[in-house]
Amino acid sequence: MVFLLGPAVVIAAGYLQTVRGALTSDLQIGRRVRPLGPIVISIAAPPETVFDVVSAAYLGRTPRAMRTTRRSAA
């Protein structure tokens, strides 16, 4: 029975590390790896229009969680 204790300890330690997130297994399934660097996309619109469209999401109503933060910081 002593000879089974070593592998059992290794398996238990590996399981605990996997559950805690300290040990990961990369199977290369379902992921795509891209090189680091800027992503270049050509947009056929004037810069002002692009800015208006992108900034519209940030110029709306302040979320409830941020209202108290903004008031206290001012």
Beta strands, then each sheet from edge to edge (+ up, - down):
end
